[in-house]
């Protein structure tokens, strides 16, 4: 039972949060009449004016009209430093000269050839070499890559059950926040708890021999929480023991090391999935790994697994992805970008410590998330327990300062982001926290 004084304190805090959010929404709307009008127009032809749920925020979403380098401009002419990086797909910024040139080269040689062509060979070689894959196949998105990897695992093992983890996101039909969504693909899913070594061990004791696959992000991308070495090593060991295919979803995390995050960790899964930046900012996905599984897709073999997709080897993505992976995001560029992200994350945490703010960062390298709680979250369950209104207040405060990141506090640094941009973000965060000291500072 709460003490009466504690209840009054909670009520005061709740009222302060509600007032701050209402004020932030009003200030946002007052400066953006064009975006507000466009939101209304969009609602006449799309449900809620939206065709990508994650981009929605209240009171209405920003409507961008252009991007250059690391700067976005909205329909009202307001400019923002882009720390979202298109949820890690926009690693190259908005106007990289080499990307533009590769697009022009693809246009000059013809789009959608409807046939095998030269660039897909070179790109496949580059992807296999970079990420230590025996064989690879291309898709159009990370969602498709994960679906195909799961299909391969089920065919290879002759089993149907899949172990995933609460809070995980492996694509629009493989989303397990809150335990799953009504539009998920109808797989036989067993949900474990991310980073729970003892609980996962017990779960595998019960059903390990029934599993076709274990699918996991080695760093939980939604909240940028690294999987512990003990947790990920357990999955590798027990998957081998049960003859289960271990799939690392590296759609986002492959940017965290020159050969991907799994190589950085020293843990080799059976299959890896990719997407986002690997295609140079174009629509892209891929899955690959050990030959014994991937060879099942060889169309020269009797009973080969089918894998269709009109745009799997589209000439635009193949050419741009090859240039981006081999000429722009080199191993050295990867190391430099992740070092910048590590410096930013540590700087922000030091700032929150100095201010006594109830905020903390999680992440690794160029992927960072700010959570409105301290200490930092360690699991998806903990992330779900924060007051979502606090995230909205911080998001809107940073938008007003001219910085764009995900509503949930997620950031993915692009190669266009500079140390000066990082310093400016830290200054904006300090001003935002001090402006709302009654809700962010003890």
QUIZI-V797990 format. One record per residue. N is the residue number from 1. RES is the residue in three letters. OMEGA is omega in whole degrees, 0 to 359 (none if undefined). Layout:
N,RES,OMEGA
N,RES,OMEGA
//
This chain:
1,UNK,181
2,UNK,171
3,UNK,181
4,UNK,179
5,UNK,178
6,UNK,180
7,UNK,179
8,UNK,179
9,UNK,178
10,UNK,180
11,UNK,179
12,UNK,179
13,UNK,181
14,UNK,178
15,UNK,179
16,UNK,179
17,UNK,181
18,UNK,180
19,UNK,181
20,UNK,181
21,UNK,179
22,UNK,179
23,UNK,180
24,UNK,179
25,UNK,180
26,UNK,180
27,UNK,177
28,UNK,183
29,UNK,184
30,UNK,183
31,UNK,189
32,UNK,181
33,UNK,181
34,UNK,177
35,UNK,179
36,UNK,178
37,UNK,180
38,UNK,176
39,UNK,178
40,UNK,179
41,UNK,181
42,UNK,182
43,UNK,179
44,UNK,184
45,UNK,176
46,UNK,181
47,UNK,182
48,UNK,182
49,UNK,192
50,UNK,172
51,UNK,177
52,UNK,193
53,UNK,188
54,UNK,182
55,UNK,182
56,UNK,169
57,UNK,179
58,UNK,5
59,UNK,172
60,UNK,186
61,UNK,170
62,UNK,177
63,UNK,183
64,UNK,178
65,UNK,180
66,UNK,175
67,UNK,177
68,UNK,183
69,UNK,178
70,UNK,185
71,UNK,174
72,UNK,175
73,UNK,182
74,UNK,186
75,UNK,177
76,UNK,178
77,UNK,179
78,UNK,186
79,UNK,184
80,UNK,169
81,UNK,190
82,UNK,174
83,UNK,178
84,UNK,178
85,UNK,180
86,UNK,177
87,UNK,176
88,UNK,178
89,UNK,185
90,UNK,185
91,UNK,188
92,UNK,184
93,UNK,189
94,UNK,185
95,UNK,181
96,UNK,185
97,UNK,183
98,UNK,176
99,UNK,179
100,UNK,181
101,UNK,179
102,UNK,176
103,UNK,179
104,UNK,178
105,UNK,179
106,UNK,178
107,UNK,183
108,UNK,183
109,UNK,174
110,UNK,178
111,UNK,171
112,UNK,185
113,UNK,180
114,UNK,183
115,UNK,169
116,UNK,179
117,UNK,190
118,UNK,187
119,UNK,181
120,UNK,177
121,UNK,182
122,UNK,180
123,UNK,178
124,UNK,177
125,UNK,181
126,UNK,180
127,UNK,179
128,UNK,181
129,UNK,184
130,UNK,189
131,UNK,174
132,UNK,178
133,UNK,171
134,UNK,183
135,UNK,181
136,UNK,170
137,UNK,184
138,UNK,175
139,UNK,182
140,UNK,181
141,UNK,174
142,UNK,176
143,UNK,179
144,UNK,180
145,UNK,180
146,UNK,177
147,UNK,181
148,UNK,177
149,UNK,178
150,UNK,176
151,UNK,178
152,UNK,180
153,UNK,180
154,UNK,178
155,UNK,184
156,UNK,184
157,UNK,186
158,UNK,179
159,UNK,183
160,UNK,187
161,UNK,182
162,UNK,174
163,UNK,171
164,UNK,187
165,UNK,181
166,UNK,179
167,UNK,185
168,UNK,172
169,UNK,177
170,UNK,180
171,UNK,188
172,UNK,178
173,UNK,177
174,UNK,186
175,UNK,189
176,UNK,170
177,UNK,183
178,UNK,178
179,UNK,178
180,UNK,180
181,UNK,181
182,UNK,182
183,UNK,178
184,UNK,172
185,UNK,188
186,UNK,175
187,UNK,172
188,UNK,188
189,UNK,167
190,UNK,182
191,UNK,172
192,UNK,179
193,UNK,183
194,UNK,178
195,UNK,176
196,UNK,185
197,UNK,184
198,UNK,181
199,UNK,179
200,UNK,176
201,UNK,180
202,UNK,179
203,UNK,180
204,UNK,175
205,UNK,183
206,UNK,190
207,UNK,183
208,UNK,183
209,UNK,179
210,UNK,191
211,UNK,171
212,UNK,186
213,UNK,163
214,UNK,178
215,UNK,186
216,UNK,167
217,UNK,179
218,UNK,166
219,UNK,182
220,UNK,192
221,UNK,184
222,UNK,181
223,UNK,178
224,UNK,178
225,UNK,180
226,UNK,169
227,UNK,180
228,UNK,178
229,UNK,181
230,UNK,182
231,UNK,183
232,UNK,177
233,UNK,176
234,UNK,180
235,UNK,180
236,UNK,184
237,UNK,185
238,UNK,175
239,UNK,178
240,UNK,182
241,UNK,185
242,UNK,183
243,UNK,182
244,UNK,179
245,UNK,177
246,UNK,181
247,UNK,171
248,UNK,174
249,UNK,180
250,UNK,179
251,UNK,176
252,UNK,192
253,UNK,181
254,UNK,177
255,UNK,188
256,UNK,176
257,UNK,183
258,UNK,178
259,UNK,182
260,UNK,184
261,UNK,180
262,UNK,177
263,UNK,177
264,UNK,179
265,UNK,184
266,UNK,179
267,UNK,185
268,UNK,175
269,UNK,177
270,UNK,177
271,UNK,173
272,UNK,175
273,UNK,185
274,UNK,177
275,UNK,173
276,UNK,191
277,UNK,189
278,UNK,177
279,UNK,176
280,UNK,182
281,UNK,175
282,UNK,175
283,UNK,190
284,UNK,168
285,UNK,177
286,UNK,171
287,UNK,181
288,UNK,180
289,UNK,188
290,UNK,185
291,UNK,184
292,UNK,177
293,UNK,186
294,UNK,180
295,UNK,179
296,UNK,178
297,UNK,182
298,UNK,185
299,UNK,176
300,UNK,182
301,UNK,176
302,UNK,177
303,UNK,181
304,UNK,176
305,UNK,178
306,UNK,174
307,UNK,181
308,UNK,177
309,UNK,185
310,UNK,187
311,UNK,182
312,UNK,183
313,UNK,184
314,UNK,190
315,UNK,179
316,UNK,181
317,UNK,182
318,UNK,183
319,UNK,181
320,UNK,179
321,UNK,179
322,UNK,179
323,UNK,183
324,UNK,185
325,UNK,186
326,UNK,184
327,UNK,185
328,UNK,182
329,UNK,178
330,UNK,176
331,UNK,179
332,UNK,177
333,UNK,177
334,UNK,180
335,UNK,182
336,UNK,181
337,UNK,181
338,UNK,175
339,UNK,177
340,UNK,179
341,UNK,178
342,UNK,179
343,UNK,180
344,UNK,182
345,UNK,180
346,UNK,179
347,UNK,181
348,UNK,178
349,UNK,176
350,UNK,177
351,UNK,180
352,UNK,176
353,UNK,183
354,UNK,181
355,UNK,187
356,UNK,184
357,UNK,175
358,UNK,179
359,UNK,178
360,UNK,178
361,UNK,168
362,UNK,175
363,UNK,179
364,UNK,176
365,UNK,188
366,UNK,176
367,UNK,186
368,UNK,172
369,UNK,175
370,UNK,181
371,UNK,180
372,UNK,174
373,UNK,176
374,UNK,7
375,UNK,184
376,UNK,177
377,UNK,180
378,UNK,182
379,UNK,173
380,UNK,179
381,UNK,180
382,UNK,180
383,UNK,181
384,UNK,185
385,UNK,182
386,UNK,177
387,UNK,184
388,UNK,178
389,UNK,179
390,UNK,176
391,UNK,181
392,UNK,180
393,UNK,180
394,UNK,178
395,UNK,182
396,UNK,177
397,UNK,180
398,UNK,174
399,UNK,179
400,UNK,177
401,UNK,179
402,UNK,178
403,UNK,183
404,UNK,174
405,UNK,181
406,UNK,177
407,UNK,182
408,UNK,179
409,UNK,182
410,UNK,175
411,UNK,173
412,UNK,185
413,UNK,173
414,UNK,178
415,UNK,180
416,UNK,180
417,UNK,182
418,UNK,174
419,UNK,178
420,UNK,176
421,UNK,180
422,UNK,177
423,UNK,180
424,UNK,177
425,UNK,179
426,UNK,177
427,UNK,178
428,UNK,178
429,UNK,179
430,UNK,179
431,UNK,180
432,UNK,180
433,UNK,181
434,UNK,176
435,UNK,181
436,UNK,184
437,UNK,183
438,UNK,179
439,UNK,182
440,UNK,183
441,UNK,179
442,UNK,none
//
